[in-house]
Amino acid sequence: MFLCNICNRKRNGCALEKVRAMKVGNGLTPGISMGAIASKKAKERILELIEAGVKEGAKLILDGRGVKVEGCPGGFYIGPC
């Protein structure tokens, strides 16, 4: 999710709280907002894109790159960034 610096703080804060409340895990489990990435290759590509954005000056308000999901040690997960 991208929050641009043009948006006002009130709107950003509201969106940020909603993103913070997202739960990462098995997408078939009730209450889970974000499931696994489809493949290792897809996860690696997403991580490359996040890193490219950071190198170009993007600021991560949340960093879900190292998210761990209990019971799914081999899953391909990325939390909100």
C-alpha positions in Angstrom: 0.0 0.0 0.0 1.4 3.4 -0.9 0.5 6.5 1.0 1.7 9.6 -0.8 3.0 12.7 0.9 0.3 14.8 -0.8 -2.5 13.1 1.3 -3.2 14.9 4.5 -2.1 13.4 7.8 -5.6 12.7 9.0 -6.3 10.4 6.0 -2.9 8.8 6.2 -3.4 8.0 9.9 -6.7 6.4 9.2 -5.3 4.3 6.4 -2.3 3.4 8.5 -4.5 2.1 11.4 -6.4 -0.1 9.0 -3.2 -1.5 7.5 -1.7 -2.1 11.0 -4.9 -4.1 11.9 -4.4 -6.5 9.0 -3.6 -10.1 9.9 -1.2 -12.2 7.9 -1.6 -15.9 7.7 -3.4 -18.8 6.0 -5.8 -17.1 3.7 -8.4 -19.7 4.3 -8.5 -18.9 8.0 -11.4 -16.5 9.1 -10.1 -13.1 10.1 -6.9 -13.2 8.0 -6.5 -10.2 5.7 -3.4 -11.3 3.8 -2.5 -14.8 2.7 0.7 -16.3 1.3 2.4 -15.1 -1.8 1.9 -17.6 -4.7 5.6 -18.7 -5.0 9.1 -18.2 -3.8 9.9 -16.4 -7.1 6.9 -14.1 -6.7 8.0 -13.2 -3.1 11.5 -12.5 -4.2 10.3 -10.2 -7.0 8.0 -8.3 -4.5 11.0 -7.9 -2.1 13.2 -6.6 -5.0 10.5 -4.0 -5.8 10.2 -2.9 -2.1 14.0 -2.6 -1.9 14.2 -0.6 -5.1 11.6 1.8 -3.7 13.6 2.2 -0.5 16.8 2.8 -2.5 15.0 5.5 -4.5 14.0 7.3 -1.3 10.7 5.7 -0.3 10.0 5.5 3.4 8.5 2.3 4.8 6.0 3.2 7.5 5.5 -0.5 8.1 8.0 -3.2 7.2 6.4 -6.6 6.7 9.4 -8.1 4.9 10.4 -10.3 7.8 6.9 -11.4 8.9 6.7 -14.9 10.4 3.4 -16.8 10.4 3.0 -19.3 13.2 2.4 -22.8 11.9 3.6 -22.0 8.4 7.4 -21.9 8.6 7.9 -22.6 4.8 5.2 -20.2 3.6 5.9 -17.2 1.4 4.6 -14.3 3.4 5.1 -10.6 3.3 3.2 -8.3 5.7 2.1 -4.8 4.9 4.8 -2.5 3.8 
